Amino acid sequence: MKFLPTTSYLLLTPKEVAERSTGGIILPQSAIDTTMLNQGQIEALGPFAPDQFKVGMTVLFKQHTEYRMQIDEEKKILVNSDDVILYGAD
């Protein structure tokens, strides 16, 4: 089933966070930068999302403003477009 966000929400696929450094050292969860956890790629847009957002863009959003969930065994993030602080295309 395909889910679409309402109003100005964005449905994101979270960015994978590397659990090893470039030198091969395993990083503990406490050492992972929290900004890396607040990134995602836009999968779907709500009908009132601002025009600057497009499917496929990577966004960085404010901490503790997201709803994390699992849909069809895939991790997803729902965030209001007002909580996005940086965006760009890959």
ZAMARPA-405890 format. One record per residue: residue in one letter; chain; x, y negated, z negated of N, C-alpha, C in turn. Coordinates in steps of 0.001 Angstrom, whole numbers, m for minus. Atoms other than C-alpha are relative to their C-alpha. Layout:
% ZAMARPA-405890
BASE|a|A|X|Y|Z|X|Y|Z|X|Y|Z .
...
***
This chain:
% ZAMARPA-405890
BASE|m|A|838|1172|0|0|0|0|890|m1245|0 .
BASE|k|A|m779|1234|m66|1292|m3467|826|m647|m1041|m911 .
BASE|f|A|471|1044|897|984|m6153|m1835|496|m1354|495 .
BASE|l|A|m364|1359|m382|1000|m9875|m1062|m205|m917|m1198 .
BASE|p|A|146|925|1130|1566|m12647|m3612|m1108|m1017|243 .
BASE|t|A|1034|1030|m84|m1111|m15222|m4364|620|m1376|m168 .
BASE|t|A|m364|1425|130|m884|m19028|m4427|1419|m277|505 .
BASE|s|A|m1343|381|m462|2737|m20226|m4306|1074|968|m504 .
BASE|y|A|m961|m1001|465|4386|m17036|m5571|774|622|1158 .
BASE|l|A|m858|m691|m957|7222|m15236|m3784|239|1411|m520 .
BASE|l|A|m323|m1371|352|7691|m11466|m3781|1418|268|478 .
BASE|l|A|m1419|m164|m297|11403|m10639|m3922|448|1441|m198 .
BASE|t|A|m737|m1230|248|13601|m7599|m3607|1270|m428|m720 .
BASE|p|A|m1181|461|746|16319|m7950|m6269|1299|337|716 .
BASE|k|A|m1340|m244|m541|19925|m8266|m5157|678|1042|m871 .
BASE|e|A|m735|m1014|751|22027|m5294|m6159|1204|m652|m671 .
BASE|v|A|m1119|536|771|24571|m6141|m8847|1085|1063|m56 .
BASE|a|A|m1116|m941|25|27976|m4528|m8554|307|404|m1436 .
BASE|e|A|m323|m485|1333|28736|m2346|m11549|1487|300|m144 .
BASE|r|A|m1455|m170|23|32426|m2132|m10649|645|m1271|546 .
BASE|s|A|m737|1150|m515|34958|m4884|m10123|650|393|1325 .
BASE|t|A|m668|m310|m1265|36846|m5153|m6838|1200|905|m217 .
BASE|g|A|m1127|m884|327|39713|m3345|m8592|m434|1389|m452 .
BASE|g|A|506|m1313|363|37437|m410|m9479|m327|174|m1463 .
BASE|i|A|300|m89|1427|36923|m1201|m13160|m1513|m35|m195 .
BASE|i|A|1438|m27|288|33447|m291|m14444|m320|m1137|m954 .
BASE|l|A|373|1155|807|31777|m3411|m15843|m1136|354|m955 .
BASE|p|A|1125|m213|916|29656|m3183|m18995|m1110|m1004|316 .
BASE|q|A|1150|864|m295|26181|m4722|m18781|208|m1412|m538 .
BASE|s|A|m219|1319|594|27288|m7598|m21051|963|m860|812 .
BASE|a|A|m973|748|m795|30010|m8600|m18573|m560|m460|1339 .
BASE|i|A|596|386|m1282|27678|m8963|m15588|m590|m1391|m139 .
BASE|d|A|458|1385|15|26973|m12608|m14817|m1525|m37|103 .
BASE|t|A|1460|39|0|23338|m13429|m15614|m571|m643|1250 .
BASE|t|A|519|588|m1241|22994|m15543|m12455|m136|1047|1090 .
BASE|m|A|110|m1060|m992|23545|m12375|m10455|m1322|751|m160 .
BASE|l|A|1259|m692|247|20428|m10927|m12074|m1203|m824|427 .
BASE|n|A|1091|895|m367|18329|m13922|m11007|17|m336|1485 .
BASE|q|A|m20|194|m1440|18719|m13482|m7263|m870|1038|666 .
BASE|g|A|788|m962|m755|16506|m11842|m4716|m191|m463|1420 .
BASE|q|A|286|300|m1400|15595|m11678|m1066|m1515|m20|172 .
BASE|i|A|1444|158|m155|12135|m12892|m87|m547|1086|921 .
BASE|e|A|662|m1055|m769|9914|m10060|1089|m1368|m465|499 .
BASE|a|A|1322|512|m375|6536|m11846|1152|m238|m1330|m700 .
BASE|l|A|302|1339|504|5172|m15353|573|m1486|m131|m287 .
BASE|g|A|1394|329|265|1958|m16557|m1033|m484|m1029|1014 .
BASE|p|A|541|909|m1015|m378|m18650|1160|335|m1473|m218 .
BASE|f|A|m309|1402|276|595|m21916|m558|1473|m225|m320 .
BASE|a|A|m1444|166|213|4360|m21354|m744|513|m1094|931 .
BASE|p|A|m541|1070|m844|6354|m24332|570|610|538|1298 .
BASE|d|A|m463|m401|m1336|7385|m24222|4231|1490|275|82 .
BASE|q|A|m1444|m225|m91|11113|m24219|3458|383|1453|m279 .
BASE|f|A|m282|m1403|290|10887|m20590|2278|m453|882|1156 .
BASE|k|A|282|m950|m1081|11011|m17827|4895|342|1399|m479 .
BASE|v|A|m306|m1392|305|10983|m14050|4666|1445|279|412 .
BASE|g|A|m1395|m336|m268|14559|m12757|4467|998|m923|m675 .
BASE|m|A|m895|931|695|16010|m15773|2623|384|552|m1367 .
BASE|t|A|m438|m322|1345|18020|m15267|m550|m265|m1207|m886 .
BASE|v|A|298|1090|928|16902|m17325|m3552|612|291|m1361 .
BASE|l|A|m465|m58|1386|18272|m18040|m7018|m1066|m715|m820 .
BASE|f|A|1097|574|773|15601|m18667|m9659|368|m121|m1477 .
BASE|k|A|m230|244|1420|15420|m19851|m13268|m127|1294|m796 .
BASE|q|A|22|m1176|863|16069|m17299|m15963|m1285|41|m823 .
BASE|h|A|1191|m262|815|13056|m15819|m17825|m1281|m572|598 .
BASE|t|A|1223|510|m624|10493|m17114|m15304|m616|1023|947 .
BASE|e|A|430|m978|m985|10062|m13959|m13251|m813|1128|m630 .
BASE|y|A|700|m1222|390|7816|m10912|m13430|686|1143|739 .
BASE|r|A|m680|m1150|m612|9786|m7712|m12814|m948|1187|m31 .
BASE|m|A|921|m1130|m110|7860|m4663|m11635|551|1049|946 .
BASE|q|A|m349|m1047|m935|8060|m1453|m9691|m1227|295|845 .
BASE|i|A|1076|m296|m938|5923|m929|m6585|487|1125|895 .
BASE|d|A|m399|m1173|m800|6085|2472|m4874|1451|393|m270 .
BASE|e|A|m1338|m390|457|9242|3272|m6885|1116|m931|473 .
BASE|e|A|m989|1016|m380|11006|116|m5598|m116|m1165|m975 .
BASE|k|A|m5|1149|905|12040|m2712|m7932|m353|m1255|783 .
BASE|k|A|433|1258|m605|10366|m6039|m7110|m24|m1084|m1066 .
BASE|i|A|66|1159|888|10338|m9520|m8609|m1041|m953|564 .
BASE|l|A|971|1013|m387|7470|m12007|m8519|387|m1287|m705 .
BASE|v|A|m435|1270|577|8493|m15624|m9026|m761|m1140|667 .
BASE|n|A|676|1177|m545|6723|m18960|m8593|1012|m807|797 .
BASE|s|A|m918|777|m842|8230|m21089|m5835|552|m1217|m735 .
BASE|d|A|m491|1137|783|8559|m23957|m8354|1201|368|m867 .
BASE|d|A|m1107|m454|843|11081|m21844|m10300|1246|338|802 .
BASE|v|A|m1182|m241|m832|13464|m21426|m7358|874|m1234|m73 .
BASE|i|A|m900|1138|129|16546|m23600|m7853|983|m112|1164 .
BASE|l|A|m847|19|m1191|18637|m22630|m4798|m544|1008|1004 .
BASE|y|A|405|m960|m1022|17826|m20986|m1507|914|m129|1217 .
BASE|g|A|m825|14|m1206|19616|m20086|1689|m245|1254|807 .
BASE|a|A|171|m1158|m891|19612|m17707|4622|1296|790|45 .
BASE|d|A|m1183|m866|m131|21967|m14731|4817|426|76|1442 .
***
